[in-house]
């Protein structure tokens, strides 16, 4: 339930910022950050708006960084 709330909140914020529209298709994926400056690698959620043309995706905001 907690991850679902993060996803819903970040999609709503992206919608309010104008990054996403109601009719957009959004891809949610995870990305692992590299170990740097003494910080351990973290897994974060990445949101991307998918264009209607095949093979053409526009990157959205990296919405949050949360260790799982």
Secondary structure, DSSP 8 states (H G I E B T S, - for coil): -HHHHHHHHHHHHHHHHTS--TT-EEEEEEEE---BTTB---EEEEEEEE-SSTT-EEE----EE---
